[in-house]
Amino acid sequence: MTPAVPAGGGFFDPFLRAGIFAQVILFILLAASVVSWAIIIAKWRSLNRARKQTRQFQNLFRHRVRLGDYESVARDLRDSPLSSLLLAGVEEWRALNQYLSGQDNRTALLPQLISNVHEAMERAQSRELERLEGRLTFLAIVTSVAPFLGLLGTVQGVLRSFLALRGQEFVTLQNIAPGISDALITTVVGLVVAIPAAIFYNHFAGKVRDLDAEMDRFNSELVGIFRRETVAPAPQPQQERV
């Protein structure tokens, strides 16, 4: 009578019985998992702060009437990407005002230079988008590569198991099953690493797209405000001459 095959040595037994090649892949996958979760936690906090402060910024922004009021809101809510757009626009606006302060045709030139302010805010939007998307590329790489690394470890483990059976006259399932089951551990770990990375990558990408759309709308709205600031001072000299 064939003796019963003893049970496994525990949860870590497949990891310990894996070959050197599989252990290297497992180490890479576990390291990628640690980095992925660190990125997920940090990005979750930063994007939540950005969304929360963006809502606060929009609520406060509706009650302001002067450009100086907008700037004070932006400095209080630094984590909102809209703050960077506003501060970049204000900085460019003040530089243009200073440059044209001594010219007689200042009022006529300022509307033509609104495009400079718009471009400054677009550059700020590009920087903010790059900041919001930072480190998401790593999650995308883990999502794509981790399953293939796991599959590579499994294929190598299965191949190693079959090579060990060469020369044996009788091969039974009891001879094959332990090696194959140990080899499959890399595929399991690869999927365990890749699935959370894929879920959170798509979740964060959606949040970034929403914030990017908010920046587009705010950019357009802010350009309108700068146009009003341009034409507002114009009637004052005429009233003084009358």
Secondary structure, DSSP 8 states (H G I E B T S, - for coil): ----------TTHHHHHS-HHHHHHHHHHHHHHHHHHHHHHHHHHHHHHHHHHHHHHHHHHTT--SHHHHHHHHHH-TTSHHHHHHHHHHHHHHHHHHHHTT-TTHHHHGGGGHHHHHHHHHHHHHHHHHHHTTTHHHHHHHHHHHHHHHHHHHHHHHHHHHHHTTT-S---HHHHHHHHHHHTHHHHHHHHHHHHHHHHHHHHHHHHHHHHHHHHHHHHHHHHHHHHHHHTTTHHHHHHH-
